[in-house]
Amino acid sequence: MRLSRNGWIRQPRANEHSFVIEKLANKIEVKESVEKLFKVKVADVRTIKVYAKKKRSRTGFVHTKVMKKAMVQLEKGYSIE
């Protein structure tokens, strides 16, 4: 699990962090691992699957990776540093 770029953009507004997670991970596993790793309380977890996009290169077309993201909202009074 790692922080994605949007996690740094959205963090100050809604106390929300974005992580790139394993494709088979569910919301409960994400919540437990964030609480254990960062010692915070999680209020809400939303997941989204980001599909591959077609990109053009010199040799033709290539596809980006398929990934899954989790948007984790923390309870008031908690923060990830």
N, C-alpha and C positions, 0 to 999 in steps of 0.2 A: 504494500500500500504506500502510495506517495502522494504528496500534494500536487494538484494540477495548477495551471496558470490562473484559472478563474478563482481559485481559492484565495489568492492574494488580492484580487480585485473586489470580491464580494465580502470579505471578512469584516471590514470596519462597519458596513451598513447593517448587516443582519446577524452578526456573530455566527456566520455560516462559513464552513470550510468545504472544499471540494477535493476529493481523493480519487485517484485512478486505482481500481480494485481488480481482483481476479474475476474472470468471466462467470464463474460458478458461485461466487459469494452472494449471500442473501442479506437482507436488511438487518436481521438479528445478529448475524456474525459480524457485520460491519459495526454495529452499535457496541457490541461487547468488546471488539478489538480496539476501537477508538477510546472507549472508557478505560480500558486496561493500559493501553500504551501511553496516553496523555494524562491520565488521572483526572478526568472531567466527567460531567453528567451530560448525556445526549438527550435532547428534547425530541428531535425528529430526524429521520433518515429518508432521503429520496434517492432512487437509483435511476440511471438512464444508460441505455446501450447506444454507443456511438458506432455507427456502421462505417465501413470502408468507403473512401471517396476515390474517384478516378483522378489521377494527376498525370500531367503530360511531362515526359522527359525526352532527352535526345534520342533514345532508342525506341520510343513508342509510349504506351500508356502503362502506368504502374498504379497499384492500389495502396492506400494508407492502411494502417492496422485497425482492426476491430478492437474496441476497448469498452470497458464498462466504468462509469463514473458514479460516485456517491456524493450527494450533497448532504452534509451533516450540520444540523443546527444545534448549537449548545444551549444549555439552560442559562438563565441570567446569572451573572456573577462568575462564570467560568470562561476561560480563554486558553487558547493554544498559543504557546510562544516558541 
